Each structure stands twice: as structure tokens, then as C-alpha cells.
Amino acid sequence: MEKDVVIKIRGLVNGFGSQILHDHLDLDVYRGEVLGVVGGSGTGKSVLLRSIIGLNQIRSGTIEVFGKDTSKLNDMQMRDIEMRWGVLFQEGALFSSQTIAENIQVPMREYLDMPQQLMNEIASMKLSMVGLPENAAVKYPSELSGGMKKRAGLARALALDPDIVFLDEPTAGLDPISANMFDELIKDLQKSLKLTVFMVTHDLDTLRATTDRIAVLVDRKIVVGTIDELRKNPHPWIQEYFSGPRGRAAA
């Protein structure tokens, strides 16, 4: 049975000045999968994510989301697509001057015209969904732990009931127990909400716990497979990453 491709990248070229990050890169992301994206420092993992959501100007190539070439959409059509994805940026990227409830309501204010009471109810529901207590709604980001901030950022990413969630280093900066709990949360939400998850991470434990496939950025190209498939890949960086001391420890 043919898989439903929700993100289709063909011939993507990204670079800064004379430096090329991605050289005619191809990638398919399937509906309902958790795809992990890894690579060495400077390989453009976050740049790839930002290119898909339109925050990075690509040099050439095409990016299709839900079957539509995003470069050919007008503002209204792009808004329709943006409403179908949510993004958890690194560090959570919460607005420090707003309460957690107000942060979760940002996408609702941006894309929808909703009464305040309904937005409050939705924010409360999203908090519960990510395992935060009800009283977190009136707190400010500075009053939360690192793990709670990540959960609040995830609640905001889920505010509009998206089909796709983009996660940029979701467990970075978390202690092992908090990271493990966040991994479980991602997997549970992915299953219950039937989400497609595009996740940039360097955390082998997270990759092992959550992903269906992994896309590895090497030599300005991309290699995709399961962990077992990638362990058999002879590329030196892939071998070192998945089968080096840390890779074996995570096995």
C-alpha cells in the first residue's frame, strides 16, 4: 500500500554565502510517522525545519506540504496550511511577558476569531493534554521549570489541533528523567492525535524511544532509514553516531 506523503522535498538547496548546507536534497515525510532528523554540527538540521515552515529562504528546489508547493501559494492559502501545523521551537520560545494560557492562545488570536472564554477553555484542555496542572495557566514562563516550559511550548504547538508538529531539539537541556517523560508524552500524543511529527534532535534515547524513521544529514545530502538500517550504513559519521560508544550505550 502506497504511503501518504505529507511533506515532499525535491532538489532542495540551502546555503549562506559561499557555504552550501543542502545540495539537491530529497525527502518524503509520511502521514502519521515520527521522523527524527540528525546530523553533525553545521549540517543545517534546524535550517531544514525552518525551510519547510517558510522561515528560511531556499535557494532552489521545491517543498510541498499536503500536496501543495508552498512557494506558489498566496498569503491566504499559506495561512490555511500554517493552521495545520504546530511548531515547538528550541527552548520553548515562550513570550516572557505573557502567562502560559496567553502563550497557548497566541495561534488562536493570530488565525481565528474566538471569544475569550472559549480560548481559555481550549488553553486549559491543552495544558491537561501535555500533563501540566491547571494552575500553570496563570503563571509566567520564568516561574516554570525547563521541562514545564517545553510542555507549555508543546501545548501552544497543539493549540489549533494540527496534523503536523515540528519539534526543534525538544529534549535539549532537560535532565534524563524529564527527557524520558517528554519522549513518552510525544509518543502518546502522536498515537492518540494521529500526528505526523518532524523532530530535529541529537538525543539517541529520544530517537530510539519515539521515531519510526531517521533522516541523517551528511555530506550536504540526506540518508533515511530505521536505526537498524542506519547501523549497517558504512558512512563514517553514521557509523560513529549510531554504533560509537554513545550509540552502543543507548542500545
C-alpha positions, -999 to 999 in steps of 0.1 A, spaced: 0 0 0 14 34 -10 22 57 19 6 91 21 34 117 17 25 149 37 59 167 32 77 162 -1 111 179 -7 128 177 -41 162 192 -51 165 215 -20 195 238 -20 202 259 11 233 279 19 248 310 34 272 330 13 295 305 -5 287 278 20 262 251 8 243 233 36 219 212 15 229 202 -21 198 190 -40 183 172 -11 152 149 -14 130 138 14 95 124 19 77 125 53 48 101 56 15 108 73 14 95 109 51 89 113 76 103 137 107 113 116 138 122 135 164 145 119 200 142 129 234 154 117 267 169 128 271 205 139 266 228 110 247 203 87 216 225 88 191 205 108 172 235 121 176 252 87 158 223 71 129 226 95 127 264 91 128 260 53 97 237 54 77 262 75 88 292 54 111 309 79 142 303 57 145 314 21 156 284 0 180 288 -30 163 263 -52 141 232 -52 105 225 -42 88 219 -8 53 205 -10 31 203 22 -2 184 19 4 182 -18 8 219 -24 40 237 -34 44 263 -7 63 287 -30 33 291 -52 7 298 -25 -7 333 -18 -9 346 18 -44 332 24 -35 297 11 -3 297 32 -23 307 63 -46 277 57 -15 254 56 1 271 87 -31 264 107 -25 227 100 10 226 116 24 235 150 59 243 160 79 238 192 110 259 189 142 252 208 140 265 244 101 266 240 103 302 227 75 314 250 67 351 254 80 361 288 55 389 293 25 366 288 10 340 310 12 303 299 -25 305 289 -19 336 269 11 319 252 -11 289 242 -37 313 229 -13 331 205 -21 309 175 -58 312 182 -56 350 182 -34 350 151 -56 327 129 -91 326 144 -117 350 158 -128 333 190 -144 345 222 -120 348 252 -140 322 273 -136 296 246 -99 303 242 -95 299 280 -112 266 279 -91 254 250 -59 265 267 -69 246 298 -76 215 278 -42 217 260 -24 222 294 -41 190 306 -31 172 274 6 179 279 4 170 316 6 204 332 -15 214 362 -44 238 358 -27 265 379 1 267 353 -23 287 331 -18 319 352 20 315 357 47 332 336 74 312 318 100 324 344 80 306 371 83 272 353 110 246 352 127 237 319 106 206 315 74 225 322 84 252 297 88 226 270 54 212 278 39 246 276 55 252 243 41 219 231 6 229 243 9 260 221 21 239 192 -11 218 196 -34 248 201 -51 246 166 -53 207 165 -26 204 138 -19 175 115 19 180 117 40 190 146 76 203 142 99 199 172 133 215 173 155 198 199 126 191 222 147 174 250 177 197 249 186 210 283 164 185 302 177 161 327 174 123 317 142 117 337 124 148 323 137 140 288 124 104 291 90 117 303 89 141 274 96 113 249 67 93 263 45 123 261 54 129 224 48 92 216 14 91 234 2 123 218 14 112 184 -7 80 187 -38 95 203 -39 125 179 -26 107 148 1 133 144 29 135 119 60 145 138 91 161 123 117 162 150 152 177 150 172 161 178 207 149 187 194 127 215 198 90 207 175 79 235 148 101 221 154 87 186 151 52 199 120 59 220 99 79 195 109 76 159 97 54 130 125 66 107 155 88 110 169 112 84 206 118 87 222 149 71 257 141 59 278 155 30 251 180 22 227 152 14 203 131 34 202 94 43 169 79 56 162 47 74 154 30 107 181 28 134 188 -8 124 192 1 88 214 31 96 237 10 118 245 -10 86 253 21 66 291 23 60 293 61 62 319 70 89 297 97 106 266 74 106 287 45 120 302 67 147 268 82 157 248 50 159 275 25 167 301 45 186 304 44 224 273 66 230 253 48 203 261 14 220 252 28 254 218 39 241 211 5 225 
